[in-house]
Amino acid sequence: MSDSVPNKITLEQSEIPRAWYNVIPDLPAPPPPPLHPGTHQPIGPDDLAPLFPMDLIMQEVTTERFVEIPDEVRDVYGLWRPTPLHRAHRLEQALGTPAKIYYKYEGVSPAGSHKPNTAVPQAFYNAKAGVKRLTTETGAGQWGSALSFACAQFGLDLDVWQVAASFTQKPYRASMIRTWGANIHSSPSELTAAGRAILEADPNSPGSLGIAISEAVEMAVQDEDTKYALGSVLNHVLLHQTVIGEEALLQFAKIGQTPDVIVGCTGGGSNFGGLFFPFLREKLAGNINPRIVAVEPAACPSLTQGEYRYDFGDTAGMTPLVKMHTLGHDFVPDPIHAGGLRYHGMAPLISHMYELDLFEAVAIGQEECFESAVRFARTEGIVPAPEPTHAIAQAVREALACKESGEEKVILTALCGHGHFDMAAYDAYFDGQIVDHDHPAEEIAAAMARVPQIAN
């Protein structure tokens, strides 16, 4: 295998994908339907209308393999897409591995992460439907940043509820969100009944994505001119993110290689799905045969430790019930620095595919992740956000295994964002204050006891 591959493999702007890829028609079995939280019967498009515009609802349930990307969305995508595929030559040399490591770098977007890939179309479709205001939650602040940028492009107001632990850790994310014109609130907040209930039970609650979702949904359903936007988990969100994998397929074709191993960090699942869905299409067609690995935080191990069953997507139980790998909808993960991965459940589509054995999953602690991130930064020059450090750690494991075996595998990962707003986390690592939280079995068991009992 040649070492003549350049450090960066680029595409022309004309090569931005013209369609998103829907993996569902290519799966061996369809995923279970969402259920109404009251009747426990499958929901229809009208049940989702209070939250989403009809264009997004139809994308949520579409059976078409490809969905055309509107020109208005591709125009905004052109501010930063196509994103580069990098060959990590210097990291390979530092590890002494024969493996070839590639990373698709999404940190070049205006918000510094992959999140605008779905924020832009969500803002577009809401504006097209006459919506005036959006509400949303954000964990690490990347989704809130991305949606505030997207709303600025299409003239929408926005209110963001950011998980309290991340709100404290990353104040400059709030500054960025305000710069793009949105309002931001620490969650749990006194602005909603859901937030007040949490604060009454625990005035020092670190918050969670489930709590923040409850607050954002509560505010959205109170105003007919307001809709809700979600940054991960749902089918239409994962659909939009497939621009990552579609571009990566083109870039690998340009250098005449295919990945042997694909690694992605997973919290809600959008970055991971966006990377590997197009490659899975080619695998299911018999064209390639990569091993695919999802990497989650050991403190919030929904795939590796959660149960596959119907549960709410939020803490207050306001959302539809979806079948997913869950730790319990009111489970509050420890306040690890990878705030974007602190979600109690995994995307239903990702969970379904895990049950079909279409990929593997591992959980890694914070210390190993930051160790790998520092090694990556000192060789490749990019400081990763805490979330993709999990994928980097697994990529390093894979590369070192190749060193032991002598195999020249091609490893692909998605570096889904930079860590410029996360330097407090790196300071904590350097100061020896990073804690590897053990799997909190008792807390999860207690949360799972409160999950609805629904016949599967």
Order of alpha helices (4+ residues) and beta strands (2+ residues): beta-beta-alpha-alpha-beta-alpha-beta-alpha-beta-alpha-beta-alpha-beta-alpha-alpha-beta-alpha-alpha-beta-alpha-alpha-beta-alpha-beta-alpha-beta-beta-alpha-beta-alpha-alpha-beta-alpha-alpha
